[in-house]
Amino acid sequence: MTANKFSNKTPSSKPVLGITMGDPAGIGPEICAKALISPEVQKMANCLIIGDRKSIRQGLKIARTEGIEINSIKNVFEAKFIPGTIDVLDLNNVDIARLKLGQVSKPAGKAAVEYIEKAIELAKEGTIDAIVTAPINKEAIQKAGYKYQGHTELLASRTKSKKYAMMFVSEKFWVMLATTHIPLRKVSGQLKKAKIVNLIKLAHETLFNLRGKEPKIGVAGLNPHAGESGIFGNEEIKIIKPAVDEAKKLGINVTGPISPDAIFYLANVGMFDMVIAMYHDQGLIPMKLLSFSHSVNVTVGLPIIRTSVDHGTGFDIAGKGWANPTSMIEAIKVATYFAQVK
């Protein structure tokens, strides 16, 4: 679906992206406002914010931005998509007078989830081509009664997706996670051969569909030196290597398990297009070290496109005007790319 299907729009090849505002007490409104007034963003996609008009107005004020009009709309077809204007699908669900920036609150958590749910609805019906999400606070959404670990699990639940994964994209290499937001002590118990095989297949399909050529995939070990033949742990022998061997039988170009202290160097110099990491920080520490503010979170395996900033709600700097919109702009770039090649 492109903008030329709007009866009141000029024909365009730009995808229509729904940008969820994130937690209104965080930096989401500020980075959304900064990103959407960027000429770079305006050139690549037609973007609208799914959020709260008053919060975006406050975000513009925090960003010390003048002369920008907010077009408050109730449906996507009222969007203008013109320079100097930010289109906001206004859910009108934030009490600005009571909102305390930088603080966890139940109302803010509830509002943040409502933006995501609206975006999912629009993406499933084809009114928007992709979702780009600003950060939410996990404690806030839990206080609001939503028992999800984060965006990924919420999106999977609402789209009834069973085989999905959290993937991170950068110019150097991509990372897919075998486990996400769980304590380290629980990681080993969550690793299963079938799960890792499915991740390798998902990584292969995702990259092949996007690039049209066979990708090179590396699978990290869990333990130091990938277990050192069982001396430091046997997850590599019992789970990871059997999964890699099965994926190889399917014709996938995959190598592993590789020592975690080496695999990201190898990916950084071009030996792998994708790394399958066993747990959150194993994959995210090197990713953020090499591409902080430029890496993008993508949920793969959903029937819709979703990308996200690769940072949190920034409660410590909320309201100060310091928030950097670079990761949001990068997330919009990736969503645009995915929408155009789907």
CORWOKA-V399016 format. One record per residue. RES is the residue in one letter. SS is DSSP state (H for helix, E for strand, C for the rest). PSI is psi in whole degrees, -180 to 180 (* if undefined). BURIAL is 1 if it has 16 or more other C-alpha atoms within 10 Angstrom, else 0. Layout:
BEGIN
[[RES;SS;PSI;BURIAL] [RES;SS;PSI;BURIAL]]
END
This chain:
BEGIN
[[M;C;126;0] [T;E;173;1] [A;H;-22;1] [N;H;-5;0] [K;H;-8;0] [F;C;126;1] [S;C;-24;0] [N;C;22;0] [K;C;152;0] [T;C;137;0] [P;C;137;0] [S;C;151;0] [S;C;2;0] [K;C;136;1] [P;E;158;1] [V;E;120;1] [L;E;136;1] [G;E;119;1] [I;E;110;1] [T;E;139;1] [M;C;-18;1] [G;C;-166;1] [D;C;121;1] [P;C;-16;1] [A;C;-4;1] [G;C;-156;1] [I;C;1;1] [G;H;-52;1] [P;H;-37;1] [E;H;-47;1] [I;H;-32;1] [C;H;-47;1] [A;H;-46;1] [K;H;-41;1] [A;H;-43;1] [L;H;-18;1] [I;C;1;1] [S;C;127;0] [P;H;-33;0] [E;H;-45;0] [V;H;-45;1] [Q;H;-30;1] [K;H;-33;0] [M;H;-28;1] [A;E;159;1] [N;E;109;1] [C;E;141;1] [L;E;148;1] [I;E;132;1] [I;E;104;1] [G;E;-136;1] [D;C;125;1] [R;H;-43;1] [K;H;-37;1] [S;H;-40;1] [I;H;-38;1] [R;H;-42;1] [Q;H;-39;1] [G;H;-40;1] [L;H;-39;1] [K;H;-44;0] [I;H;-37;1] [A;C;-2;1] [R;C;45;0] [T;C;130;0] [E;C;158;0] [G;C;14;0] [I;C;128;0] [E;E;142;0] [I;E;122;1] [N;E;99;1] [S;E;122;1] [I;E;160;1] [K;C;-15;0] [N;C;159;0] [V;H;-31;1] [F;H;-7;0] [E;H;-4;1] [A;C;145;1] [K;C;-37;1] [F;C;53;1] [I;C;152;0] [P;C;145;0] [G;C;1;0] [T;E;135;1] [I;E;121;1] [D;E;126;1] [V;E;115;1] [L;E;100;1] [D;E;110;1] [L;C;-9;1] [N;C;52;0] [N;C;21;1] [V;C;128;1] [D;C;92;0] [I;C;-36;0] [A;C;-30;0] [R;C;-13;0] [L;C;131;1] [K;C;111;1] [L;C;141;1] [G;C;9;1] [Q;C;141;0] [V;C;133;1] [S;C;150;1] [K;H;-46;0] [P;H;-38;1] [A;H;-40;1] [G;H;-42;1] [K;H;-45;1] [A;H;-43;1] [A;H;-42;1] [V;H;-36;1] [E;H;-35;1] [Y;H;-43;1] [I;H;-45;1] [E;H;-39;1] [K;H;-42;1] [A;H;-43;1] [I;H;-45;1] [E;H;-46;0] [L;H;-38;1] [A;H;-40;1] [K;H;-35;0] [E;H;-5;0] [G;C;11;0] [T;C;-32;1] [I;C;155;1] [D;C;-24;1] [A;E;161;1] [I;E;136;1] [V;E;126;1] [T;E;134;1] [A;C;164;1] [P;C;146;1] [I;C;163;1] [N;C;122;1] [K;H;-36;1] [E;H;-39;1] [A;H;-42;1] [I;H;-30;1] [Q;H;-41;1] [K;H;-32;1] [A;C;-1;1] [G;C;7;0] [Y;C;115;1] [K;C;60;0] [Y;C;150;0] [Q;C;-22;1] [G;C;-165;1] [H;H;-48;1] [T;H;-49;1] [E;H;-36;1] [L;H;-46;1] [L;H;-43;1] [A;H;-42;1] [S;H;-47;0] [R;H;-22;0] [T;C;4;0] [K;C;42;0] [S;C;133;0] [K;C;-37;0] [K;C;98;0] [Y;C;167;1] [A;E;157;1] [M;E;124;1] [M;E;144;1] [F;E;134;1] [V;E;133;1] [S;C;173;1] [E;C;-29;0] [K;C;-54;1] [F;C;170;1] [W;E;152;1] [V;E;136;1] [M;E;141;1] [L;E;133;1] [A;C;-33;1] [T;C;157;1] [T;C;-106;1] [H;C;75;0] [I;C;157;0] [P;C;149;0] [L;H;-37;0] [R;H;-16;0] [K;H;-6;0] [V;H;-49;1] [S;H;-42;0] [G;H;-20;0] [Q;H;-12;0] [L;C;124;1] [K;C;147;0] [K;H;-49;1] [A;H;-38;0] [K;H;-43;1] [I;H;-38;1] [V;H;-45;1] [N;H;-38;1] [L;H;-43;1] [I;H;-43;1] [K;H;-42;1] [L;H;-41;1] [A;H;-44;1] [H;H;-48;1] [E;H;-42;1] [T;H;-50;0] [L;H;-40;1] [F;H;-43;0] [N;H;-33;0] [L;H;-37;0] [R;H;-18;0] [G;C;18;0] [K;C;160;0] [E;C;125;0] [P;C;161;1] [K;C;121;1] [I;E;133;1] [G;E;138;1] [V;E;124;1] [A;E;150;1] [G;C;172;1] [L;C;-41;1] [N;C;165;1] [P;H;137;0] [H;H;29;1] [A;H;38;1] [G;H;-16;1] [E;C;58;0] [S;C;34;0] [G;C;-6;0] [I;C;-39;0] [F;C;11;0] [G;C;152;1] [N;C;10;1] [E;H;-34;1] [E;H;-43;1] [I;H;-43;1] [K;H;-28;0] [I;H;-56;1] [I;H;-50;1] [K;H;-44;1] [P;H;-35;1] [A;H;-43;1] [V;H;-43;1] [D;H;-40;0] [E;H;-40;1] [A;H;-36;1] [K;H;-37;0] [K;H;-21;0] [L;C;1;0] [G;C;14;0] [I;C;137;1] [N;C;90;1] [V;E;143;1] [T;E;141;1] [G;E;176;1] [P;E;141;1] [I;E;143;1] [S;C;129;1] [P;H;-27;1] [D;H;-2;1] [A;H;-29;0] [I;H;-35;1] [F;H;-29;1] [Y;H;-44;0] [L;H;-40;1] [A;H;-38;1] [N;H;-28;1] [V;C;8;0] [G;C;6;0] [M;C;-24;0] [F;C;144;1] [D;C;-29;1] [M;E;139;1] [V;E;131;1] [I;E;111;1] [A;E;149;1] [M;C;-25;1] [Y;C;167;1] [H;H;-61;1] [D;H;-25;1] [Q;H;-40;1] [G;H;-34;1] [L;H;-28;1] [I;H;-53;0] [P;H;-36;1] [M;H;-47;1] [K;H;-30;1] [L;H;-41;0] [L;H;-25;1] [S;H;38;1] [F;C;135;1] [S;C;-8;1] [H;C;-11;1] [S;C;154;1] [V;E;137;1] [N;E;128;1] [V;E;133;1] [T;E;116;1] [V;E;154;1] [G;C;1;1] [L;C;161;1] [P;C;-1;0] [I;C;165;1] [I;C;129;1] [R;E;125;1] [T;E;166;1] [S;E;159;1] [V;C;155;1] [D;C;50;1] [H;C;174;1] [G;C;-166;1] [T;C;-12;1] [G;C;44;1] [F;C;-30;1] [D;C;-21;0] [I;C;5;0] [A;C;131;1] [G;C;-3;1] [K;C;-10;0] [G;C;11;1] [W;C;-10;0] [A;C;134;1] [N;C;122;0] [P;C;5;1] [T;H;-46;1] [S;H;-36;1] [M;H;-43;1] [I;H;-42;1] [E;H;-39;1] [A;H;-36;1] [I;H;-40;1] [K;H;-47;1] [V;H;-41;1] [A;H;-41;1] [T;H;-45;1] [Y;H;-48;0] [F;H;-41;1] [A;H;-34;1] [Q;H;-23;0] [V;H;-2;0] [K;C;*;0]]
END
